């Protein structure tokens, strides 16, 4: 349900959505969107203490990018990750 909500919010803003997966692997990025100044790989998690193994691996393979995780956890920024709360993310990307 959370992924559907995020999908609909991004589409309402006119974003073209892409999906990324790696053959013979569990690495999956839920959405990839482009804003005016960057490309955002996005993972959506329903938990408050989410793990983002796929997103971390994707960023390690693309070190010039920063990922976004949309979850129940509060707003947080790390060097490789911007965590946005599910209830508030629509104002940030």
Secondary structure, 3 states (H helix, E strand, C coil): CHHHHHHHHHHHCCCCCEEEECCCCCCEEEEEEECCCCEEEEEECCCCCCCCHHHHHHHHHCCCCCEEEEECCCCEECCCEEEEECCCHHHCC
